Amino acid sequence: MKVALFDYHLPEELVAQYPLPERDESRLMVLNRNAGDIQHTTFAQLPEFLSPGDLVVLNNTKVIPARLIGRKERTGGKVEILLLSPCEGEGLWEALIKRSSRMGPGTRVIFGDGRLVAKVLGKTDAQGRLIQFQHNGDLRGLLEEIGRPPLPPYIKREPEDSDIERYQTIYAKKNGAVAAPTAGLHFTKALFARMGDKNIKTVELTLHVGLGTFQPVKVENVEEHNLHAESLEITSEVARQINETRTSGGKIVAVGTTAVRALESSTDASGHVLSRSGSTDMFIYPGYRFRTVDALVTNFHLPRSTLLMLVSAFAGRELVMEAYREAVRRQYRFYSYGDAMLIL
């Protein structure tokens, strides 16, 4: 299957640079897989398309302030580091460094007033860098103080104070993501209350979104692409509620492609979701047969991306690409701070 099948034209002005004032004011495209039809509404109306007894599965990962701006100890030159994931060992992290060819082993980067220093140790298998922090004070607290939200590169501006709140779901709990599970950015307390009134329940799992999810597909054939592993956790109680919902005939509504990958990679051959703590590198593309997820809430994704391939696997490539063309015609807002789609 050719990666070019998942290409589409998107005018630059449709890439959302800021979130809307209210999270649930975003537009919502409702795509019915069986009927092949499309409806247009707002995210606040999501409960109207779900039924009592349905279970909405949320990813409660929390974005860490992973973007660090420092200076080389020897030259004072500016250095930008993006933290990817902690490694075993005191203060060890995998990271990406801009212009990393100039950052050989032993290079030291100083942040802020000098209480935090990063030393480059070497390369990683994924062409990142292994760094070790030396710090005066609590490392997590220093990262919170010095770091900035890691906004994706298609947001063409510097992070602002408002991004600390808005590039985070309201139910984020567990630190570890370097990108937000953006389908969840639209939910509000009022929306959850309306869902509860309708007996639509929610559960939370954790999948820490890594950079690999968003890296471009550089091969020509979809099947040749490999995803980097991301850590996940599904508790026994969450697995129980999911399995009971399926047995009773309720729909499992995954919020975001990360929730889909966590669920589908934790489902056994008989269709039961298992409690799990580990990682997944599952790559879902057309031809995959879904075993757990019945409906999907998702944002609009980049051309040729693994996320668009997953959505196409769920709803059918031709239907999804037509929906994207419709979204462009109607000037939906795209990507992280953009509008959403509900696929039934």
NUDRENMAR-894451 format. One line per field, with one value per residue (C-alpha): residue in one letter; x, y, z; residue number from 1. Coordinates in steps of 0.1 Angstrom, whole numbers, always signed. Example, Ala and Ser with C-alpha at 12.3 -4.5 7.8 and 13.67 -1.06 7.14 Angstrom:
2
rest	a/s
c1	+123/+137
c2	-45/-11
c3	+78/+71
nr	1/2
***
This chain:
344
rest	m/k/v/a/l/f/d/y/h/l/p/e/e/l/v/a/q/y/p/l/p/e/r/d/e/s/r/l/m/v/l/n/r/n/a/g/d/i/q/h/t/t/f/a/q/l/p/e/f/l/s/p/g/d/l/v/v/l/n/n/t/k/v/i/p/a/r/l/i/g/r/k/e/r/t/g/g/k/v/e/i/l/l/l/s/p/c/e/g/e/g/l/w/e/a/l/i/k/r/s/s/r/m/g/p/g/t/r/v/i/f/g/d/g/r/l/v/a/k/v/l/g/k/t/d/a/q/g/r/l/i/q/f/q/h/n/g/d/l/r/g/l/l/e/e/i/g/r/p/p/l/p/p/y/i/k/r/e/p/e/d/s/d/i/e/r/y/q/t/i/y/a/k/k/n/g/a/v/a/a/p/t/a/g/l/h/f/t/k/a/l/f/a/r/m/g/d/k/n/i/k/t/v/e/l/t/l/h/v/g/l/g/t/f/q/p/v/k/v/e/n/v/e/e/h/n/l/h/a/e/s/l/e/i/t/s/e/v/a/r/q/i/n/e/t/r/t/s/g/g/k/i/v/a/v/g/t/t/a/v/r/a/l/e/s/s/t/d/a/s/g/h/v/l/s/r/s/g/s/t/d/m/f/i/y/p/g/y/r/f/r/t/v/d/a/l/v/t/n/f/h/l/p/r/s/t/l/l/m/l/v/s/a/f/a/g/r/e/l/v/m/e/a/y/r/e/a/v/r/r/q/y/r/f/y/s/y/g/d/a/m/l/i/l
c1	+0/+15/+19/+8/-28/-30/-20/-43/-41/-45/-44/-20/-45/-66/-39/-51/-25/-46/-74/-109/-119/-140/-128/-162/-169/-149/-168/-175/-179/-199/-190/-213/-193/-223/-245/-214/-230/-216/-232/-218/-223/-203/-183/-207/-233/-212/-236/-265/-247/-239/-263/-269/-246/-218/-183/-159/-123/-99/-61/-50/-14/+0/+22/+55/+72/+96/+110/+141/+161/+196/+231/+264/+287/+318/+304/+271/+253/+216/+205/+170/+164/+132/+129/+115/+115/+134/+159/+171/+197/+198/+189/+191/+168/+165/+162/+163/+187/+185/+217/+228/+258/+275/+266/+292/+296/+307/+290/+273/+242/+232/+196/+183/+204/+226/+207/+201/+228/+225/+255/+254/+265/+260/+235/+205/+192/+165/+191/+183/+208/+212/+217/+222/+209/+230/+208/+207/+172/+143/+147/+110/+104/+132/+118/+84/+100/+123/+105/+79/+50/+63/+40/+42/+62/+31/+21/+42/+46/+64/+45/+25/+14/-21/-6/+4/-33/-48/-22/-34/-66/-86/-83/-45/-30/+1/+33/+51/+38/+57/+26/-10/-37/-54/-88/-93/-86/-123/-138/-151/-166/-200/-198/-188/-218/-242/-227/-232/-268/-273/-256/-226/-197/-160/-128/-92/-61/-26/-5/+24/+25/+60/+75/+74/+36/+41/+72/+68/+65/+97/+92/+72/+52/+31/+39/+76/+72/+79/+65/+85/+72/+52/+45/+9/-11/-46/-57/-77/-107/-107/-104/-133/-155/-147/-154/-187/-198/-191/-210/-240/-241/-227/-202/-166/-158/-121/-110/-80/-58/-36/-66/-73/-37/-37/-70/-63/-28/-43/-71/-67/-78/-113/-119/-113/-93/-65/-50/-16/+15/+42/+45/+31/+45/+13/+9/-27/-33/-61/-66/-65/-96/-107/-115/-125/-132/-167/-165/-137/-133/-103/-89/-79/-44/-14/-12/+7/+7/+3/-26/-45/-37/-53/-84/-86/-83/-113/-136/-123/-97/-120/-147/-121/-104/-138/-145/-112/-119/-153/-136/-113/-143/-161/-129/-126/-96/-69/-45/-38/-58/-83/-117/-128/-144/-167/-167/-196
c2	+0/+33/+62/+86/+72/+92/+126/+156/+193/+216/+254/+267/+291/+261/+250/+262/+283/+289/+271/+285/+305/+275/+239/+225/+253/+234/+221/+184/+164/+132/+104/+74/+44/+23/+50/+69/+102/+133/+157/+190/+202/+214/+193/+204/+182/+150/+133/+135/+110/+85/+62/+53/+25/+36/+39/+67/+58/+87/+89/+106/+112/+146/+166/+175/+209/+191/+220/+234/+265/+267/+278/+260/+262/+270/+293/+306/+296/+289/+253/+239/+204/+184/+157/+124/+100/+92/+64/+41/+58/+90/+121/+102/+112/+106/+139/+156/+185/+211/+211/+181/+175/+202/+186/+158/+138/+158/+190/+208/+229/+254/+263/+294/+305/+274/+251/+228/+215/+188/+168/+150/+114/+101/+90/+67/+41/+64/+91/+111/+120/+105/+133/+134/+162/+176/+197/+217/+210/+187/+177/+175/+209/+225/+211/+225/+259/+261/+240/+251/+233/+213/+227/+209/+225/+234/+259/+287/+307/+306/+289/+314/+311/+301/+270/+256/+250/+246/+222/+197/+179/+188/+152/+149/+131/+111/+129/+114/+127/+150/+157/+161/+135/+162/+146/+151/+188/+195/+181/+203/+196/+206/+182/+153/+163/+160/+127/+115/+126/+104/+74/+76/+65/+72/+54/+64/+46/+59/+60/+84/+101/+100/+118/+86/+89/+122/+115/+115/+83/+83/+50/+45/+15/+18/-17/-9/+18/+11/+30/+37/+20/+41/+31/+23/+12/-3/-12/-43/-22/-3/-36/-50/-20/-22/-59/-56/-27/-49/-78/-56/-42/-7/+10/+15/+51/+57/+93/+97/+74/+68/+53/+31/+18/+11/-8/-28/-38/-50/-72/-109/-133/-137/-100/-93/-63/-73/-52/-43/-22/-21/-6/-8/-2/-13/+3/+3/+9/-2/-40/-41/-57/-38/-60/-35/+0/+8/+45/+71/+107/+122/+154/+160/+147/+155/+141/+108/+104/+72/+88/+94/+57/+45/+66/+53/+17/+24/+42/+32/+52/+65/+77/+94/+111/+124/+136/+155/+171/+182/+196/+217/+229/+239/+254/+233/+240/+213/+196/+199/+231/+224/+208/+172/+142/+116/+83/+60
c3	+0/-11/+14/-14/-10/+22/+8/+5/+0/+30/+27/+52/+67/+79/+104/+138/+155/+187/+204/+205/+236/+249/+244/+233/+208/+183/+152/+151/+119/+125/+100/+98/+85/+75/+59/+45/+54/+71/+96/+109/+145/+175/+200/+228/+210/+213/+239/+214/+192/+219/+238/+275/+284/+261/+275/+266/+270/+277/+277/+309/+300/+309/+287/+303/+297/+273/+254/+270/+258/+271/+262/+255/+285/+264/+237/+250/+218/+220/+223/+220/+235/+233/+259/+247/+276/+308/+307/+335/+355/+376/+355/+321/+293/+256/+237/+204/+200/+172/+151/+171/+147/+167/+201/+206/+237/+266/+255/+285/+282/+309/+316/+334/+364/+362/+387/+357/+334/+307/+295/+262/+265/+230/+204/+208/+184/+172/+162/+193/+221/+255/+280/+317/+339/+368/+390/+422/+435/+425/+388/+381/+397/+377/+345/+353/+360/+330/+304/+279/+263/+233/+207/+174/+145/+124/+151/+139/+170/+204/+233/+254/+291/+279/+262/+296/+303/+268/+254/+281/+286/+317/+329/+324/+354/+347/+335/+305/+271/+248/+227/+238/+230/+211/+206/+244/+243/+235/+267/+295/+329/+316/+288/+312/+333/+304/+295/+330/+330/+299/+316/+293/+314/+312/+321/+318/+305/+300/+269/+269/+235/+221/+191/+170/+166/+148/+128/+91/+71/+50/+32/+0/+12/+43/+55/+57/+84/+120/+150/+181/+213/+237/+273/+284/+314/+316/+351/+359/+369/+335/+316/+336/+328/+291/+289/+308/+285/+254/+269/+277/+242/+248/+225/+233/+222/+220/+224/+202/+182/+213/+231/+201/+200/+237/+235/+204/+215/+248/+234/+233/+205/+221/+221/+258/+269/+294/+322/+311/+320/+294/+259/+224/+190/+172/+138/+125/+88/+64/+64/+102/+119/+150/+180/+207/+195/+181/+177/+176/+185/+167/+153/+117/+110/+88/+53/+50/+88/+107/+125/+92/+83/+116/+110/+74/+88/+110/+86/+52/+32/+5/+30/+52/+23/+11/+47/+47/+14/+28/+59/+37/+16/+48/+63/+94/+116/+114/+137/+174/+182/+154/+151/+157/+140/+155/+136/+143
nr	1/2/3/4/5/6/7/8/9/10/11/12/13/14/15/16/17/18/19/20/21/22/23/24/25/26/27/28/29/30/31/32/33/34/35/36/37/38/39/40/41/42/43/44/45/46/47/48/49/50/51/52/53/54/55/56/57/58/59/60/61/62/63/64/65/66/67/68/69/70/71/72/73/74/75/76/77/78/79/80/81/82/83/84/85/86/87/88/89/90/91/92/93/94/95/96/97/98/99/100/101/102/103/104/105/106/107/108/109/110/111/112/113/114/115/116/117/118/119/120/121/122/123/124/125/126/127/128/129/130/131/132/133/134/135/136/137/138/139/140/141/142/143/144/145/146/147/148/149/150/151/152/153/154/155/156/157/158/159/160/161/162/163/164/165/166/167/168/169/170/171/172/173/174/175/176/177/178/179/180/181/182/183/184/185/186/187/188/189/190/191/192/193/194/195/196/197/198/199/200/201/202/203/204/205/206/207/208/209/210/211/212/213/214/215/216/217/218/219/220/221/222/223/224/225/226/227/228/229/230/231/232/233/234/235/236/237/238/239/240/241/242/243/244/245/246/247/248/249/250/251/252/253/254/255/256/257/258/259/260/261/262/263/264/265/266/267/268/269/270/271/272/273/274/275/276/277/278/279/280/281/282/283/284/285/286/287/288/289/290/291/292/293/294/295/296/297/298/299/300/301/302/303/304/305/306/307/308/309/310/311/312/313/314/315/316/317/318/319/320/321/322/323/324/325/326/327/328/329/330/331/332/333/334/335/336/337/338/339/340/341/342/343/344
***
